[in-house]
């Protein structure tokens, strides 16, 4: 029998823990099943090796110079994003470098919506980039030059929630917020259980769930920080809003 594959939730969690700077044994202890010991330590080690190599490869900006201009435009916008990210990096070193994937998602989101502050843009783009990175590790033998325009993502409940968020724009009005909540409560849009941060956001805006027993303020709150970013300031913001 082959090694038991790591499920999608565990893969995503390993990525987050690695981004927080945790080592192999710490990560394995946190993700393994207490009764079965699975996934095995060697399986986690192998996955971490692929994850780290993937991070290193996407830190290069060579892809930008090689991309046809008809596929990506407004390079000045990406340079401005990188400057804003690097400025944020000074006070929040946990977010890591402005990578190829994050740059791509910033551009894709801006091209389609053009409505976000840098903080909100980085929050959403970094999560799409993180989930795409996890998916790409499963297909390391697949090479394509079209990924700049056609990202290959497995739509889990977090991405389904973000897709719905971008469609409904619940921050624009109370009516839109209520329509978005109804879509999630009815199951048309999934609750983002795989992300603790976005689960908190969903609860705060009024979505029904069984994860939290504290009273929701039922209003739009700030987006969570980038995937690997410090949550201290965000928690302070929420505390003031929740009371």
C-alpha positions as CSV (number, residue, x, y, z in Angstrom):
1,X,0.0,0.0,0.0
2,X,1.1,3.5,-0.7
3,X,1.3,6.3,1.8
4,X,-2.0,7.8,2.8
5,X,-2.3,11.2,1.1
6,X,-2.7,14.4,3.2
7,X,-6.2,15.8,3.1
8,X,-6.9,19.3,1.8
9,X,-7.5,20.8,5.3
10,X,-4.2,19.4,6.6
11,X,-2.3,20.6,3.6
12,X,-3.6,24.1,4.0
13,X,-2.8,24.0,7.7
14,X,0.7,22.8,7.1
15,X,1.2,25.8,4.8
16,X,0.0,28.3,7.3
17,X,2.1,26.7,10.1
18,X,5.2,26.8,7.8
19,X,4.5,30.4,7.1
20,X,4.5,31.1,10.8
21,X,8.1,29.7,10.9
22,X,7.4,26.4,12.6
23,X,9.7,23.4,12.0
24,X,8.9,19.9,10.9
25,X,8.4,18.3,14.2
26,X,6.3,21.1,15.5
27,X,4.1,21.0,12.4
28,X,3.8,17.2,12.5
29,X,2.8,17.3,16.2
30,X,0.0,19.9,15.5
31,X,-1.5,18.2,12.4
32,X,-1.2,14.5,13.1
33,X,-4.2,12.5,14.4
34,X,-3.7,11.6,18.0
35,X,-5.1,8.1,17.7
36,X,-3.6,7.0,14.3
37,X,-0.5,9.2,14.2
38,X,-1.4,10.0,10.6
39,X,-0.1,11.6,8.5
40,X,3.3,10.0,9.0
41,X,6.2,12.3,9.9
42,X,8.0,11.4,6.6
43,X,4.9,12.2,4.6
44,X,4.7,15.7,6.2
45,X,8.5,16.1,5.7
46,X,8.1,15.3,2.0
47,X,5.2,17.7,1.6
48,X,7.2,20.5,3.4
49,X,10.1,20.0,1.1
50,X,7.8,20.5,-2.0
51,X,6.2,23.5,-0.3
52,X,9.5,25.2,0.5
53,X,10.8,24.6,-3.0
54,X,7.6,26.0,-4.4
55,X,8.0,29.2,-2.3
56,X,11.6,29.7,-3.5
57,X,10.6,29.3,-7.1
58,X,7.8,31.9,-7.0
59,X,10.0,34.5,-5.3
60,X,11.6,35.2,-8.7
61,X,10.1,38.0,-10.8
62,X,11.4,36.6,-14.1
63,X,7.8,35.5,-14.9
64,X,6.8,39.2,-15.2
65,X,9.4,40.0,-17.8
66,X,8.5,36.9,-19.9
67,X,4.7,37.5,-19.8
68,X,3.2,38.8,-23.1
69,X,1.8,42.3,-22.7
70,X,-1.6,41.2,-24.0
71,X,-2.0,38.9,-21.0
72,X,-1.0,41.3,-18.2
73,X,-1.2,45.1,-18.2
74,X,-0.7,48.0,-15.8
75,X,2.8,46.9,-14.6
76,X,3.0,50.2,-12.7
77,X,0.1,49.0,-10.5
78,X,2.1,45.8,-9.6
79,X,5.1,47.9,-8.7
80,X,3.0,50.1,-6.5
81,X,1.6,46.9,-4.9
82,X,5.1,45.6,-4.2
83,X,6.1,49.0,-2.7
84,X,3.0,48.9,-0.4
85,X,3.7,45.3,0.5
86,X,7.3,46.0,1.3
87,X,6.3,49.0,3.5
88,X,3.9,46.7,5.4
89,X,6.7,44.1,5.7
90,X,8.7,46.6,7.8
91,X,6.2,46.3,10.6
92,X,4.9,42.8,10.0
93,X,7.7,40.5,9.0
94,X,5.4,37.5,9.2
95,X,3.7,38.3,5.8
96,X,6.8,37.2,3.9
97,X,8.0,38.5,0.5
98,X,5.7,39.8,-2.2
99,X,5.7,36.7,-4.4
100,X,4.8,35.9,-7.9
101,X,1.4,34.3,-6.9
102,X,0.4,37.3,-4.7
103,X,1.4,39.7,-7.5
104,X,-0.7,37.8,-10.0
105,X,-3.8,37.7,-7.8
106,X,-3.5,41.4,-7.0
107,X,-3.5,42.1,-10.7
108,X,-6.4,39.7,-11.4
109,X,-8.5,41.2,-8.6
110,X,-7.7,44.8,-9.5
111,X,-8.4,44.2,-13.2
112,X,-11.8,42.8,-12.4
113,X,-13.0,44.9,-9.5
114,X,-10.7,47.9,-9.0
115,X,-12.2,48.8,-5.6
116,X,-9.9,47.7,-2.8
117,X,-7.5,49.4,-0.5
118,X,-4.0,47.7,-0.4
119,X,-4.8,46.1,2.9
120,X,-8.1,44.5,1.6
121,X,-6.5,43.6,-1.7
122,X,-3.6,41.9,0.1
123,X,-5.9,40.0,2.4
124,X,-7.9,38.5,-0.5
125,X,-5.0,38.0,-2.9
126,X,-2.7,36.3,-0.4
127,X,-5.4,33.7,0.4
128,X,-6.1,32.9,-3.3
129,X,-2.3,32.7,-3.7
130,X,-2.0,30.4,-0.7
131,X,-4.7,28.0,-1.9
132,X,-3.2,28.0,-5.4
133,X,0.2,27.2,-4.0
134,X,-1.3,24.2,-2.1
135,X,-3.0,23.0,-5.3
136,X,0.1,23.4,-7.4
137,X,2.2,21.2,-5.1
138,X,-0.1,18.4,-6.0
139,X,0.7,18.9,-9.7
140,X,4.4,19.7,-9.7
141,X,4.8,17.8,-13.0
142,X,2.4,20.0,-14.8
143,X,4.0,23.0,-16.5
144,X,2.0,25.7,-18.3
145,X,2.6,29.2,-19.5
146,X,-1.0,30.1,-19.3
147,X,-1.4,30.1,-15.5
148,X,-1.1,33.9,-15.3
149,X,-4.6,34.2,-16.9
150,X,-6.1,30.8,-16.1
151,X,-5.2,29.9,-12.5
152,X,-5.9,26.3,-11.6
153,X,-7.7,26.3,-8.2
154,X,-9.6,23.7,-6.3
155,X,-12.6,25.6,-5.0
156,X,-12.9,24.8,-1.3
157,X,-15.3,26.5,1.1
158,X,-12.9,29.4,1.8
159,X,-12.5,30.2,-1.9
160,X,-16.2,29.7,-2.5
161,X,-16.9,32.2,0.3
162,X,-14.4,34.7,-1.2
163,X,-15.9,34.3,-4.7
164,X,-19.3,35.1,-3.3
165,X,-17.9,38.0,-1.3
166,X,-16.5,39.6,-4.5
167,X,-19.8,39.1,-6.3
168,X,-22.2,40.4,-3.6
169,X,-20.0,43.3,-2.3
170,X,-21.7,43.2,1.1
171,X,-19.8,46.3,2.3
172,X,-21.6,48.5,-0.2
173,X,-25.0,48.6,1.6
174,X,-27.0,46.9,4.3
175,X,-29.2,45.3,1.6
176,X,-26.2,43.7,0.0
177,X,-24.9,42.5,3.3
178,X,-28.2,40.8,4.0
179,X,-28.4,39.3,0.6
180,X,-24.9,37.9,1.0
181,X,-25.8,36.5,4.5
182,X,-28.9,34.8,3.0
183,X,-26.8,33.2,0.3
184,X,-24.4,31.7,2.8
185,X,-27.2,30.7,5.2
186,X,-29.0,28.9,2.4
187,X,-25.9,27.1,1.3
188,X,-25.7,28.8,-2.1
189,X,-22.3,30.1,-0.8
190,X,-20.3,28.0,1.6
191,X,-19.3,29.1,5.1
192,X,-15.4,29.4,5.2
193,X,-14.8,26.7,7.8
194,X,-11.2,26.0,6.6
195,X,-10.1,29.5,7.6
196,X,-10.4,30.6,11.2
197,X,-9.9,34.3,10.2
198,X,-12.6,34.3,7.5
199,X,-14.9,32.3,9.7
200,X,-14.6,35.1,12.3
201,X,-15.3,37.7,9.6
202,X,-18.4,35.7,8.4
203,X,-19.7,35.5,12.0
204,X,-19.2,39.2,12.5
205,X,-21.2,40.2,9.5
206,X,-24.1,38.1,10.7
207,X,-23.8,34.7,9.0
208,X,-25.3,31.8,11.0
209,X,-22.8,29.2,12.2
210,X,-22.0,26.7,15.0
211,X,-18.4,27.8,15.5
212,X,-18.9,30.8,17.8
213,X,-21.1,31.4,20.7
214,X,-20.4,35.1,21.2
215,X,-22.8,37.8,19.9
216,X,-22.2,39.0,16.4
217,X,-22.1,42.7,15.8
218,X,-23.9,42.0,12.5
219,X,-22.0,44.6,10.5
220,X,-19.1,44.8,8.1
221,X,-15.7,44.5,9.9
222,X,-12.2,44.9,8.5
223,X,-10.9,42.0,6.3
224,X,-8.4,39.7,8.0
225,X,-4.7,40.3,7.5
226,X,-2.7,38.5,4.8
227,X,-2.5,34.7,5.3
228,X,0.8,34.8,7.2
229,X,0.3,38.3,8.7
230,X,0.2,39.3,12.4
231,X,-3.4,39.3,13.7
232,X,-2.8,41.5,16.7
233,X,-4.0,44.7,15.1
234,X,-7.0,43.0,13.5
235,X,-8.1,41.5,16.8
236,X,-7.8,45.0,18.4
237,X,-10.0,46.4,15.7
238,X,-12.6,43.7,16.1
239,X,-12.6,44.1,19.9
240,X,-13.4,47.8,19.5
241,X,-16.2,47.0,17.1
242,X,-17.7,44.1,19.0
243,X,-17.4,45.8,22.4
